[in-house]
C-alpha cells in the first residue's frame, strides 16, 4: 500500500470527498436507508466546499497518492466541544491505521481551536466502530433508542488533554 498522508480537505477535494461518502455510506447496514439518503443529499461537493469556508470546520482526508482513501467530517464550536460527524475509509485501506490517524488529526485540530472535549455518535449495532472508540480512549456517555431516523445510537466523548 502506498504511503498515506493525512491533511485538511480543501475546496478542490470536495468532489472526491462526496464520491467517497457516496460509495461507503450505502454499505452501512446498521443505519436506515432514510438516514443514509438524507446524509448523502447533504454531503454534496457544493455542501462540502461551502462548509470548508467555516472556521469551525474540521474536514480531513487520507490520501494514497492522488486517491482519497479516507475522510473525517466534523466541527468545533464556540462552546469548546468538537463533533465528528462521519469517518469513512475505503475497504482496502481498513485495518491499516487510517481511521486512527484521521481521528488523531481531528483531535489535534480541535485542541488547536480551543476545544476541550470531542464527541460523536455511532450506530448501536456497529460493533467494530464501538470497539474502535474504546481503543481510541472514548467513553460511551449515552445510548438513545429510536433516535436519528429510528436508529439506535451510542454517544461517545473524550476529554482532550
Phi, psi and omega in degrees: 000140177297155177299137180264133176243129178257131177205160176300144174288147178245161179309324180294345179270357188301319181295313180299320180294317179296320179294322178297314177299317181299328179283317189276316187303319179297342178285347187279091184293343184270002173249151179289155178300323179297317180298313180296316179300315179298317180294319179295325179287338178276322185268065175270164176304320180296315179300311182298313179300319179295317180294332180294346177276347180279129184293344179267359181284134173233091176248123182237151178235150174250123186243133169250096189065237180264002183264124175282116184249353179195156179205150174229130181245124180198179185217155167258177178215163177294339181278359177091010178250136173256145180233126175261123184268302181227139172233117181229142179221136177304140182307321182285354180248004179285156181064027179231023176073010179296312180299316178304313182293323177295318179294317178299319177300314179299312181300318179296314179297318180296318178300315179298332179277357180094012178286141178253347181208145173236152181214162172196171180239153176224156176297138181307321184272000182277077187297322179296317181289323178296321176294320178300317180301315179298316180301324182275003176091013178275147179247136177289122182252345179193156171229126179242126179270146176053048186270245186295113181052038177069022174272144170272130188232143167260142175249132185238147178217156179214130173285136177268132181281000000 
